[in-house]
Amino acid sequence: MDITSERSADLSLVPANIDGALVAKCAAMLAADDVLAVTGCFDEMQFLSLSMQWSPTLSDIDDDLLNTLLTYWSDLPRGPRLPCSSDVDPVNFKSALGHVLLLDVEEGGWDYRYRVFGSSIAARAGFDATGKLVSELPVQPMAPFYLAVYRACLERFEPLYTRHVPPPDIQVTSWDRLALPFEDGEGRINRFLVGMVPGDWRE
């Protein structure tokens, strides 16, 4: 099955603790650029706000670290459609490594494994997910949203920039996320380079 072209993928591949129908619905809304519908899907997370931009340019992002990653990704040689995962070299974005996630596509695009979980992200999040799946994160209310973001990128074959403001009981005021997809050289997305930058601490 080609996950980059099949929107009605086999939900049996979704981890048992994840609402696959919710992930699929939210991914379709993200792919359709319907941000209001997305926030409605995740009422239990109480997003105070959510914004998004497909295929962002440097002018769309007001963070130097994320723009460093976007420039790196944009300048890499292409496979049939996207940069190749075999060309990813963390040495070239060493200054941003603390804010980087590197994920492999698993379960037909219904889960993702963290090869790298940046130290700065771990410090703000309160856990280190290196080697774990997104479905295994201790912040399960957010896991379906993260899965939907990556799933939508698979559908559109494009990078996605999002900013979400979490509910007041979360210590961070916001998270900026830049999801950059890579392909395997044969037109299939098999890895993501993700930059995450937190906002200020809440008191």
Sequence and secondary structure as in RCSB ss.txt:
>XXXX:A:sequence
MDITSERSADLSLVPANIDGALVAKCAAMLAADDVLAVTGCFDEMQFLSLSMQWSPTLSDIDDDLLNTLLTYWSD
LPRGPRLPCSSDVDPVNFKSALGHVLLLDVEEGGWDYRYRVFGSSIAARAGFDATGKLVSELPVQPMAPFYLAVY
RACLERFEPLYTRHVPPPDIQVTSWDRLALPFEDGEGRINRFLVGMVPGDWRE
>XXXX:A:secstr
  TTT SS  GGGS TTS HHHHHHHHHHHHTT HHHHHHHTGGGT SEEEEEES  GGG   HHHHHHHHHHHH
S BSSSSBBGGG  GGGGGGGGGGEEEEEEEGGGTEEEEEEE HHHHHHHTS  TT BGGG S TTTHHHHHHHH
HHHHHHTS EEEEEE  TTSSBS EEEEEEEEE SSS EEEEEEEEEE  B  
